[in-house]
Amino acid sequence: MPKQITQFKLLVVTPADVIHEMKIIQETVESLNQMYGMINHADIKIQYWSFDKPNQNFVAFDAVIAVFWTQLGSSDQDQIDRIKTEIEAYLNHTDSFFLYFSACQASPLQIDSDQYRQILKFKSKHVEGIQYQTYSDLENFRRLVMNQLTLYFVAQLKGLQSSLEPKQSDLKIIAVIEDQIVETPKLFRHRFTHSKFVTNYKQKTFDLIHKINTCRLSETDAALKETTNSDSSEVEGSSNAPLMGNENLQKIAHTIRNLPNTHLVKSFLTEPAQIRPEIREVITKYLETVDHKVEIAEFFNLGNLMERLNPLRGVQYGNTASSQLIGSASEKEKYQWLMDLYANIVIYEASYAYLKEVDDLFYLQCAVANVGNGYDEEIEVKLYLDKGYLCRRENLPVPDDGILDIMNPSVDLFFKPRQVDNVAPYNDYPEEAPSANRTSSGDHGLNRRQKAKGKRDIYQKKMETFFCYAYHQEGKFDVLTFSLPVIDPNTQIAFPSYLVFKRAPRRMRYEMRSKHMTEVIQGEMNIIRADR
């Protein structure tokens, strides 16, 4: 049965003054057909450009050779412009367009000066060695043509053989270390407790401690007396009533609070401002851990700052009533600094505790690679890990409610594989993870407890999305399973998440099944322990 011959069309462009070069091209093609064509069932066929009636385009051919010496091939300027346009348009096809200019000596009697000037002008616009070649004699031309046509023809035959090979996937697991694809996986640990976020909060806390510790309230303040006298007039009905000492006011306030049916009186009660005991305790404990000389009584001293309860604000949303501070600017500022310090300490300590748990775990970044020449689909990946090492999703650290607003947007950074060149992200999650800002626009009617629950739900949903593995135990192994709908040839696709471990494992076995593989692929990878 005769075999099918693959034919490559070669266009040869040689004006009338190029004679010997055309013969060399013919001889070179015949030689290549004998050396490579016959055994590969392929053939190069030459066609010639017609200068008088050009009805061909370079793009209709597999390759083009154009050779010029003293003329562009025609006395008709339209035809000259046509060939120049074709050459200009085809110059970027460096793998299949071979342009030569002869530097051989020519008799002045043979040269058309107008055309020769056009040749020189055209050459000056382009780069020798990249867009065209020159030769000084015919043997030099023979070597150039043989080298370039051989490289072209062999490359085409390789592509032809590749296209005739049966398409088949070839799947394996690879690892990623420091943005590099490697065969042997290596564990790593995060260092978020050393991040700028943590150090910034710590520095802000130190700055607030310094401000509060160096703040000195004046013993007499005319503005304060005017403000408090005016306030006493409004509350007690006496414009000249002196302001009682803090101790007496505290006793009266305590008595009023414990009287029955005195809600209205209590609503307008003005009393010395204080830092609540639970807030004071948090700040005091933190001060004991830092290298600051602090006199506790003076640190919490608010001078003559007063506080009036406003019970009508905030209550309709299930929140606590608000209050109004009455006092000098420095007293109010110190109060606000103390409250800011408390908030910073709470956020810093909760964030550090959570990030410390995240940092203490071990992580592995892996991907599925298809090194075959065909695509595959319906791929199932099973990972076998010795029991006692894997940190399952439900055992991963969970941030306190007070820092969920901060940590929710960072879950991707903690557990989702980072983008790496030549590794496609995993896109087959069960559903898109919810936005960390989902509740920000629709929670105005919710109380604090409801808002906190909404934020926890976002965090848990993100974790469920990224850690979308099916889990079971099989003998002495913890087994994780996930799937890929399709993978193209020469493609790597990241796992849905980092693999997370509470202890450093030494190995990982895997199995892969797919629609186009008749056998189960099995492998085992030794794991390098992370350096701390």
C-alpha positions in Angstrom: 0.0 0.0 0.0 1.5 3.4 -1.0 2.4 5.7 1.8 1.2 9.3 1.9 3.8 11.9 1.0 3.9 15.2 2.9 4.9 18.0 0.5 6.5 21.3 1.6 6.1 24.2 -0.9 9.2 26.3 -1.3 8.9 29.6 -3.2 12.1 30.8 -4.9 12.4 34.5 -5.8 15.4 35.2 -8.2 15.5 38.0 -10.7 17.1 37.6 -14.1 20.6 38.6 -13.0 20.6 35.7 -10.4 21.4 32.6 -12.4 24.0 30.4 -10.7 22.3 30.8 -7.3 19.0 29.4 -8.6 20.9 26.3 -9.7 22.5 26.0 -6.3 19.1 26.2 -4.6 17.8 23.4 -6.9 20.8 21.2 -6.1 20.4 21.8 -2.3 16.7 20.9 -2.4 17.4 17.7 -4.3 20.0 16.7 -1.8 17.7 17.4 1.2 14.9 15.3 -0.4 17.3 12.4 -0.8 18.8 12.7 2.7 15.7 13.4 4.7 12.6 13.3 2.5 12.6 9.7 1.4 12.9 8.1 4.8 10.3 10.5 6.3 7.9 10.3 3.4 8.2 14.0 2.7 9.3 16.2 -0.2 10.3 19.8 -0.9 8.7 21.2 -4.1 10.1 24.3 -5.7 7.9 27.0 -7.3 9.2 30.2 -8.9 8.0 33.7 -8.5 6.8 35.4 -11.7 8.2 38.9 -12.0 6.2 39.8 -15.1 2.8 38.7 -13.8 3.1 38.2 -10.0 0.0 36.3 -8.9 1.4 34.7 -5.8 1.7 35.6 -2.1 4.5 34.6 0.2 2.1 33.4 2.9 0.8 30.7 0.5 4.1 28.8 0.9 5.8 26.9 3.6 9.1 28.7 3.0 10.5 31.4 0.8 14.0 32.0 -0.5 14.7 35.4 -2.2 18.1 36.3 -3.7 19.0 39.7 -5.2 22.1 41.1 -6.7 21.8 44.3 -8.8 18.1 44.5 -9.5 14.7 43.8 -8.0 13.6 41.9 -11.1 11.4 44.2 -13.2 11.5 47.5 -15.0 7.9 48.1 -14.0 7.9 50.2 -10.8 4.5 48.7 -9.8 6.0 45.3 -9.9 9.1 46.4 -7.9 6.8 47.9 -5.3 4.8 44.6 -5.2 7.9 42.5 -4.5 9.2 45.1 -1.9 5.8 45.0 -0.1 5.8 41.2 0.0 9.3 41.1 1.4 8.5 43.8 4.1 5.4 41.9 5.2 7.2 38.6 5.5 10.4 39.7 7.2 9.2 38.7 10.7 8.9 35.0 9.5 12.5 34.4 10.4 12.1 30.7 10.6 10.8 30.3 7.1 12.0 33.3 5.1 15.5 33.3 3.8 16.6 36.6 2.2 20.1 37.0 0.5 21.9 39.8 -1.1 24.9 39.1 -3.3 28.1 41.1 -2.7 29.8 39.6 -5.7 31.6 42.0 -8.1 29.4 43.2 -11.0 30.3 44.9 -14.2 29.0 48.5 -14.4 27.7 47.8 -17.9 25.3 45.2 -16.4 23.9 47.4 -13.6 20.6 49.3 -13.9 21.6 52.3 -11.6 18.0 53.1 -10.6 17.3 49.5 -9.5 20.7 49.2 -7.8 20.0 52.3 -5.8 16.7 50.8 -4.6 18.6 47.6 -3.6 21.0 49.6 -1.6 18.3 51.7 0.0 16.3 48.6 0.9 19.3 46.9 2.6 20.0 50.1 4.6 16.6 49.8 6.3 17.2 46.3 7.7 19.7 44.5 9.9 22.2 42.2 8.3 22.6 38.8 10.0 19.1 39.0 11.4 16.7 40.0 8.5 19.0 39.1 5.6 22.4 37.5 4.7 25.0 38.6 2.3 27.6 36.4 0.4 30.8 37.2 -1.4 31.0 34.1 -3.7 28.9 31.2 -4.8 30.5 28.7 -2.4 29.7 31.0 0.5 26.1 31.1 -0.8 25.9 27.3 -1.1 26.9 26.8 2.5 24.4 29.4 3.7 21.5 27.9 1.8 22.4 24.3 2.8 22.7 25.2 6.5 19.5 27.2 6.7 17.3 24.9 4.6 18.6 21.8 6.5 17.7 23.4 9.8 14.3 24.4 8.5 13.5 21.0 6.9 14.6 18.9 9.9 12.5 21.1 12.2 9.5 20.6 10.0 10.0 16.8 9.9 10.2 16.7 13.7 7.0 18.6 14.0 5.4 16.2 11.4 6.5 13.2 13.4 5.2 14.7 16.7 1.8 15.3 15.1 1.6 11.7 13.9 2.5 10.3 17.4 -0.5 9.0 19.4 -1.7 11.6 21.9 -1.4 10.5 25.5 -1.3 12.2 28.8 1.5 11.5 31.3 0.6 12.7 34.8 2.7 13.1 37.9 2.9 15.1 41.2 5.5 17.9 41.4 6.4 20.3 44.1 7.0 24.1 44.3 9.8 25.5 46.5 10.5 29.3 46.5 8.6 29.8 43.2 10.6 27.0 41.5 9.2 23.7 40.2 11.1 20.8 41.6 10.8 17.0 41.8 11.4 16.6 45.5 9.0 18.5 47.8 10.3 20.5 50.7 8.2 21.7 53.7 8.1 25.4 54.7 6.8 27.5 57.5 5.2 30.9 57.5 6.7 33.8 59.4 3.7 36.0 59.8 4.5 36.9 63.5 7.5 38.7 62.0 5.4 40.5 59.4 5.1 44.3 59.1 1.5 44.0 60.2 2.5 42.7 63.6 5.5 45.0 64.1 3.4 48.0 63.2 0.7 47.2 65.8 3.4 46.6 68.4 5.1 49.9 67.6 1.8 51.7 67.7 1.1 50.2 71.1 4.5 51.4 72.4 3.9 54.9 71.0 0.5 55.1 72.8 2.1 53.9 76.1 4.7 56.7 75.7 2.1 59.3 75.0 0.0 58.3 78.0 3.0 58.0 80.3 4.3 61.4 79.5 0.9 63.1 79.6 0.6 65.5 82.6 -2.9 67.0 83.4 -3.0 70.5 85.0 -4.5 70.7 88.4 -6.6 73.8 87.6 -8.3 74.4 84.3 -10.5 77.4 83.8 -12.1 76.0 80.7 -13.0 72.8 82.7 -14.6 74.8 85.5 -16.6 76.8 83.1 -17.8 73.7 81.3 -18.6 71.7 84.5 -20.3 74.7 86.1 -22.5 75.1 83.1 -23.2 71.4 83.1 -24.1 71.5 86.8 -26.6 74.3 86.1 -28.3 72.2 83.5 -28.5 69.1 85.6 -29.1 70.4 89.1 -30.8 73.7 88.4 -28.2 75.9 90.2 -25.9 78.1 88.1 -23.6 78.7 91.0 -23.3 75.2 92.4 -19.7 74.2 93.0 -18.3 71.0 91.5 -18.1 68.3 94.2 -15.0 66.2 94.6 -14.7 63.0 92.6 -15.1 60.9 95.8 -18.4 62.4 96.8 -19.7 62.3 93.3 -18.9 58.6 93.1 -20.8 57.9 96.3 -23.9 59.8 95.1 -23.8 58.1 91.7 -23.6 54.7 93.4 -26.6 55.5 95.6 -28.7 56.7 92.6 -27.9 53.7 90.6 -29.2 51.4 93.3 -32.5 53.2 93.9 -35.6 51.6 92.4 -37.5 53.3 89.6 -35.0 56.0 89.0 -34.4 55.4 85.2 -35.0 59.0 84.3 -32.6 60.3 87.0 -30.0 57.8 86.0 -30.3 58.9 82.3 -29.1 62.3 83.1 -26.5 61.3 85.6 -23.0 62.9 85.2 -20.2 61.1 87.0 -16.4 61.0 87.0 -15.1 59.2 83.9 -13.3 55.9 84.6 -11.6 53.2 82.7 -13.7 50.0 83.2 -12.0 47.4 85.4 -11.8 44.8 82.6 -10.1 47.3 80.3 -7.7 48.5 83.0 -6.8 44.9 83.8 -5.9 44.1 80.1 -3.7 47.2 79.9 -2.0 46.6 83.3 -1.1 43.0 82.4 0.4 44.2 79.1 2.4 46.9 80.8 4.0 44.2 83.0 5.4 42.6 79.9 7.1 45.6 78.4 10.2 47.6 79.4 8.5 50.8 80.4 8.7 52.6 83.7 5.0 53.3 84.5 3.4 54.5 87.7 0.0 52.8 87.4 -2.1 55.3 89.4 -0.9 58.2 87.3 -1.1 56.3 84.1 -4.9 55.9 84.5 -5.4 59.3 86.1 -8.1 61.2 84.1 -8.1 64.4 86.2 -11.6 65.9 86.5 -13.0 64.3 83.4 -16.7 63.6 83.7 -19.0 61.3 81.7 -22.7 61.6 81.0 -24.8 58.6 79.9 -26.9 59.1 76.8 -29.3 56.1 76.9 -31.2 57.0 73.7 -28.3 56.4 71.3 -27.4 52.9 70.1 -30.1 51.0 72.1 -32.4 50.6 69.2 -29.8 48.4 67.5 -29.3 46.2 70.5 -26.0 47.9 71.4 -25.0 49.6 74.7 -25.9 53.2 75.3 -23.4 55.9 74.4 -21.9 58.6 76.6 -20.6 62.1 76.5 -17.3 63.2 77.9 -17.1 66.5 79.7 -13.7 68.0 80.5 -10.6 69.6 79.2 -9.1 68.7 75.8 -6.1 67.1 77.4 -8.3 64.9 79.6 -10.4 63.8 76.7 -7.3 63.1 74.6 -5.8 60.9 77.4 -9.0 59.0 77.8 -9.1 58.3 74.0 -5.4 57.3 74.1 -6.2 54.8 76.8 -9.1 53.3 74.8 -7.0 53.2 71.7 -4.2 51.4 73.7 -6.7 48.9 74.9 -8.0 48.2 71.4 -4.4 47.9 70.1 -3.4 45.5 72.8 -6.5 43.3 72.2 -5.9 43.3 68.4 -2.1 42.8 68.7 -2.3 39.9 71.3 -5.2 38.2 69.4 -3.5 38.6 66.1 -0.1 37.4 67.4 -1.7 34.3 69.1 -3.5 33.4 65.9 -0.5 34.0 63.6 1.7 32.1 66.0 -0.5 29.0 65.5 -0.4 29.5 61.8 3.4 29.9 61.8 3.9 26.7 63.9 2.4 24.5 61.3 4.2 22.9 58.3 3.2 23.6 54.7 3.7 21.8 51.4 3.0 23.3 47.9 2.4 20.8 45.2 0.9 20.6 41.7 -0.4 18.0 39.2 1.8 18.0 36.0 0.9 16.6 32.6 4.2 16.0 30.8 2.6 14.0 27.9 1.5 15.2 24.5 -2.2 14.8 25.0 -4.8 16.2 27.3 -6.7 14.3 29.9 -9.9 14.7 31.9 -11.8 13.5 34.9 -8.6 13.2 36.9 -8.9 11.9 40.5 -5.9 12.5 42.8 -5.5 10.5 46.0 -2.8 11.5 48.5 -1.7 9.0 51.2 -0.1 10.5 54.3 1.1 8.6 57.4 -1.4 9.1 60.3 -0.6 11.7 62.9 0.9 14.3 60.7 -1.9 15.9 58.7 -3.7 18.9 60.1 -7.3 18.6 58.9 -9.4 21.6 58.1 -11.4 21.4 61.3 -8.2 21.5 63.4 -6.7 24.6 61.7 -6.3 27.8 63.8 -9.4 30.0 64.0 -9.0 33.8 64.8 -10.9 35.5 67.6 -14.1 37.2 66.7 -12.4 40.6 67.3 -9.9 40.2 64.5 -12.0 38.4 61.9 -12.3 41.7 60.0 -8.5 41.8 59.7 -7.9 38.1 59.1 -10.7 37.2 56.7 -9.1 39.0 53.7 -5.8 37.2 54.5 -7.0 33.6 54.5 -5.8 33.3 50.8 -2.3 34.3 51.9 -2.2 31.7 54.7 -3.5 28.7 53.0 -4.0 29.2 49.2 -1.0 28.4 47.0 0.8 31.5 45.8 0.9 32.2 42.0 4.0 30.7 40.3 5.1 31.1 36.7 4.1 28.0 34.6 1.7 26.7 37.3 -2.0 27.4 36.7 -4.1 28.0 39.8 -6.7 25.5 40.8 -10.1 26.7 39.6 -12.5 23.8 40.3 -13.5 24.9 43.8 -17.0 23.8 44.9 -18.1 27.4 44.7 -16.5 30.8 44.9 -15.3 31.7 48.4 -17.4 34.6 49.8 -15.9 38.1 49.9 -14.4 39.2 53.2 -16.5 42.4 52.8 -19.8 40.7 52.3 -21.4 41.9 55.5 -20.0 45.4 55.4 -22.9 46.9 53.3 -25.8 45.0 54.7 -25.3 44.7 58.4 -26.6 48.0 59.7 -29.6 46.4 61.3 -27.6 43.7 63.0 -26.3 43.7 66.6 -22.8 42.8 67.5 -23.5 39.1 68.0 -25.1 38.8 64.6 -22.3 40.7 62.9 -19.7 38.4 64.6 -21.6 35.3 63.4 -21.6 36.6 59.9 -17.8 37.1 59.9 -17.3 33.7 61.4 -19.4 32.2 58.6 -17.3 33.9 56.0 -14.1 32.5 57.5 -15.5 29.0 57.7 -16.8 29.1 54.2 -13.4 30.2 52.9 -11.8 27.4 54.6 -14.3 24.9 53.3 -13.7 26.2 49.8 -9.9 26.1 49.8 -9.7 22.7 51.7 -12.2 21.0 49.4 -10.6 17.6 49.8 -12.6 14.4 50.6 -11.0 12.9 53.7 -11.0 9.3 55.0 -8.6 6.9 56.7 -7.3 3.8 55.0 -5.2 1.5 57.2 -2.3 3.5 58.6 -2.9 6.4 56.2 -4.9 9.7 56.2 -6.2 10.0 52.6 -7.0 13.2 50.8 -8.9 13.1 47.5 -9.6 15.9 45.0 -10.3 16.1 41.3 -9.5 18.1 38.2 -11.9 18.3 35.3 -9.3 18.6 32.6 -5.5 19.2 32.2 -3.8 20.1 28.9 -0.5 18.7 27.7 2.7 20.4 29.2 0.6 22.0 31.9 0.9 22.2 35.7 -2.1 22.9 37.9 -1.7 23.7 41.6 -3.4 21.8 44.4 -6.5 23.5 45.9 -4.5 24.6 49.0 -1.3 24.1 50.7 -1.1 20.7 52.4 -0.9 21.5 56.1 0.8 19.4 58.8 1.1 19.6 62.5 4.3 17.5 62.4 6.8 17.2 59.6 6.0 14.1 57.5 8.8 12.2 55.7 6.9 10.9 52.7 3.7 11.1 50.6 2.3 8.5 48.4 -0.2 9.2 45.6 -2.5 7.6 43.1 -4.1 9.1 40.0 -6.9 7.9 37.8 -8.3 9.6 34.7 -10.6 9.1 31.8 -7.8 8.5 29.2 -5.5 6.4 31.3 -6.0 2.6 31.4 -3.8 2.1 34.4 -3.6 3.8 37.8 -0.5 6.0 38.2 1.2 5.5 41.5 4.2 7.3 43.1 5.9 8.1 46.3 7.8 11.3 47.2 10.3 11.8 50.0 9.7 15.1 51.8 12.5 17.4 52.9 12.0 18.9 56.3 11.7 22.7 56.6 14.5 24.8 58.0 13.3 26.9 60.9 
